[in-house]
Amino acid sequence: MLTARGISKTYKTGEIACPALRDTTITIAAGEFSALCGPSGSGKTTLLNILGCIDSSDSGELFLDGKPLAASGKDAMARIRRENFGFIFQTYNLIPVLSVYENVALPLTLLGRKEGVRDAVMAMLEKVGLTGMENRRPAQLSGGQQQRVSVARALVKHPRIVFADEPTANLDSETGEGVINLMREINRAQGTAFLFSTHDRQIMEHAARLIRIRDGRIEEETT
């Protein structure tokens, strides 16, 4: 479904060049539940952002359903991102002035959807165990509840792939396990593919495929 070939990315701080990815190739298939593993600074988040069309590479090619995305302009890439991908962040990235309902509805609003929005949002809140909390603000929720809101927000538009960047890093082990189980259930029920950036052993144990990355290069893949 999604393939990156020969991806390289270097960040520059003044005259210092810091390679983040080096000639990296990876394919994400429909419905898979995979973890991108490696130490801090290994290139996990950079690769996730490039695959999700949040960032661009210095070289290499990105394909969606076999079609190259290199020639796509900024607006086209934003549309591809909105229509195909969902994102779950380590720090939740919820909008503090919006209610739980409004945060989850936001992706549908950005897609221009007007019909069935309330039903879709309320159904997703029920699925993640947040029924009755739709009018609360993020500050009124625990860390685990905020992460469940971010899961609902990522999934409400039924994306083909969800990119999750260290989604359990700010959660205790019990809460983290609950969030992982929730995402695994949705993966099985809806066929949504998940790619995690993580060094959390809980996620690694649940993943059907482990992709190990170090110093910007994929070293090993195991299933």
Beta strands, then each sheet from edge to edge (+ up, - down):
strand 1: 2-13
strand 2: 16-28
strand 3: 33-37
strand 4: 59-64
strand 5: 67-68
strand 6: 85-88
strand 7: 161-165
strand 8: 193-198
strand 9: 209-214
strand 10: 217-222
sheet 1: 2+ 1- 4+ 5-
sheet 2: 6+ 7+ 8+ 3+ 9+ 10-
end
